[in-house]
Amino acid sequence: MDTPLKLRERLRLNDELFAKTGCMFGLETLAEKEKSPGLYEAVWHILLSVCNTAWEVGCKVSASPVAAEGGDALWALHTPTGECICTSYGITAHVGLLASMVRKFIELGYEDMPGFRQGDIFENNDPHYGGIHMPDMDTAMPIFYKDQLVAWATSVTHVADAGAVLPGSINFMNPDTFSDGMPVSVERIGEKDRYYPWYELRIKSRTRTPDWVLGDARGRLAGLITVREKLIETIDKYGLEFFEKASREYIEDSRRYAVARIRTQAVPGRMRKSQFKDLAMKGRDVVMPRQNIDLLSNVPMEMRIDGKANVTVSLAGASASVPFGQNISPTALSSALLMGYSHVVGFDMFNSGPTYALTVETPPPGSWCNPFPVDWFASTGIGWASAIRWLSQLYEVTGRLYHARGFVEEMSAGAASTLCAEWNGINQYGQYSVGLGLEQASNGSPARGISDGEPAAWCLYTANADFGSAEVMELYYPIMYLGRNMEPDSGGYGKFRGGPGHTSVWMVKNSPELRYAAACAGAHSKITANHGMFGAYPTPGDRLAYAVDTNVRELIEQRKPLVHDRGNDPERPTLAQNVVARVMDNDFVVPGNISETLHEYDLVISPTSGSQAMGDPIERDPALVKDDLDKGLTRPWVAENIHGIVARKDARGEWTIDVRETEKKRQGILEARKRRGVPFRDWWQQERGRVAAGENMDEAVKRMWRSSMKLSPGYAAELRAFWSLPANFEF
Amino acid sequence: MAEYDIYDVEDIRKLVDGELPWRTVQQMMKNGKDRDRFDKWVTILQERVSWKEKILLPLTPALFIVQKPRERVVKCRCGQEFGDYRVNWKLSALIHVRDTDEKLSQVYRGYEKPDPAWMQLREYYCPGCGSQLEVEAVPRGCPPDFEFLPDLDTFYREWLGRPLPESCEFADRTLQRIGEWAE
């Protein structure tokens, strides 16, 4: 009998086979699939079910609001060398990270030291070694069958607090890695199906919500053991040889599906889309003096598809890392891209396969998406922030490709933004608590090529959009929901609008004091997203509202109107109309920490963005505008001025469109555009002077251009050439 | 794969025009894709324009790359032409830029309004019909996005299996045009 190859040797062999054949594991034929397609398919669904059972068990055991109520967790099954075979539902953005973590164990020689045994538990949350940010704790367990390592089970949960410098888990404010929280750096953290005591002691002393963090740890472990037990049953039934062969074929099958989908539904060529991410912190509460700064990050996407349907993605032009938590490692970015890719390209069998169907060029060293070569101590407190904005482009880019080929049912516009709500303070049970709201886990979905997006039913970073039950969130946190409503016009303006997001109105309840952070996992505030697909207007930026020391108690006692929504007029928000407060801000730029401590009857109004629209807004079917007017999903001002609709509201509150007047109005808008539009060349002549002079450009904008041009000389040369600026021009 | 070719041009027309029930659309999403969808798509689009040039590739709902006797150009559904498809068509469009508080307020109001020192809203119009073709929300200094430069010859030759009569270098010619302007 041959001595089994060491895992590191198998990794090397896999890489060689892929380089030689272009197929994962050198699988030029899918023998098990061809031999027995029914069995092949059936076992795939059994393995999926194994992972999903783990998700159900793990989330229930965890009991933390983020996992149990929001399902921000994942369990997956991997080959012995780490490639993901299949995954549960949940936060699929982590699949690539979990796969690379197992690979990391092998590359670091862990097979020899400390060795792999049944019941071992390994973990990483350290972004320097493949994690995304400390609160996402990635755990793995080798699975042995008759003394042979046959697979890995992995899991991730997002814990409420990982001990960062400020409370919470959306740590945009971290100035450097020393403030990122409690690291678990590619460690063995337990054996014999139990955590080491020192692992639990570390959580108890280094996180603010140890019960929830330990609950999550136990949830992950329960799910991992579930995967192991169920997998062993599956192998008992179908045989190890079949499992080993079929599991590799599932991955290669998935790679082929992604490649085939590009070839049959896209078009070769070059796609480009600019995107930007704002972070306005000058003059606001920050942790360190160097954070007293306004920043704009350049998050560009270029996708090239060659004649063999190979997809290459570039971030040339990405701007520099930032002294906040909004940096991300290339490993984590690639994992996020795999998740986005699974939404729009390779979604038949979701696993590591599509990773090998695309190439992500190494981002510029020193940029927000590859900070460590230049700044080893850069923070990745919320690595998702700029990455989510970058990923949003994948939806529009592939949407354009599918449009070109005629697959209009597969099109999507860009994604929504991600503003998060974080609380910390004494809860209604008298305990110190840190909590993450889950509203951001349910955006509207992007407009399709043939219809509007769906309201509050979609999320970029998890396939399971779920904002949790308001009543349950009230049990976890000392807040009362005064409202949770669809936000009118939050899905942009277009022929088809994105699904609207929703607005939550919270009143502090049963807490002596509470702090609030409008935290950022990919929000916009000073800018909108660059998603004007086919002539639509992007969704507006995210702005919070809050009121401190209010008269709400009196309003309740006097049975006067409260605040249940943002209102119908952004210039006259309901909060300002109905409530009197010592401090009130209806236009709070996010992200940011509210400076004041909140008390009973104080209010926070948090918007959750809708997704992007598509097409010229004056081509929107008047019947759809009427429907939105009747349902309160668009405002009369928008219907009239943006969509060119002439309508009247009757006494019963129902709207009637004047078709003839609408046609006239729309014709007038077309003519007005032609009058006010200037030939591009004329504008270019004027604009290049303003660009050269830096006219009306915030310092954040100039700073961004400077670093983009420094880090990507080719990008810089193109920018200068476009504006006919001298070769030595700098902003 | 013939079992996937279950939709005819009329089915796709109804899909495009939003005339199919949502359940049917969902089924079309789940089913295997028809291999000749592109031809059906172009057939539908070609019938909807009044001009005769052959559509080589739709770029947006309003813009198409079409074959002229000697070149491939971008053309609007209204007939307006934007020149060589390898030059960003935006250079031949009308542009209106909202880069002040007042201009932005005509689209975004109150707390929805972005900061004009951080971002300008660029609207690209067709000079022929006034359609709003694309909108960009970018900081000053950002060159216009050249969203899609297709490799048409590779597409027709290698993916569709029917080469175009004359090949054309796959290259971005935008900066060349800019260079001509600067002279």
Interface residues (C-beta under 8 A of the other chain):
Chain A: R263 T264 Q265 V267 P268 G269 R270 M271 R272 K273 S274 F276 D278 L296 I305 D306 G307 R400 L401 H403 A404 R405 G406 F407 V408 E409 E410 I450 S451 Y493 K495 K526 I527 T528 A529 N530 H531 G532 M533 F534 G535 A536 Y537 P538 P540 G541 R543 A545 D569 P570 E571 R572 P573 N586 D587 G615 D616 P617 I618 W637 N641 I642 I669 L670 E671 A672 R673 K674 R676 G677 V678 P679 F680 R681 W683 W684 Q685 E687 R690 V691 E695 N696 M697 D698 A700 V701 M704 W705 E718 L719 A721 F722 W723 S724 F731
Chain B: I12 L15 V16 D17 G18 W22 V25 M28 M29 K33 R35 R37 F38 K40 W41 V42 L57 P58 L59 T60 P61 A62 K90 L91 S92 A93 L94 I95 H96 V97 D99 Q106 V107 Y108 R109 G110 Y111 E112 K113 P114 D115 P116 A117 W118 M119 L121 E123 Y124 Y125 P127 C129 G130 S131 Q132 L133 E134 V135 E136 A137 V138 P139 R140 G141 C142 P143 D145 F146 E147 F148 L149 P150 D151 L152 T154 F155 E158 W159 F170 D172 T174 L175 I178 G179 W181 A182
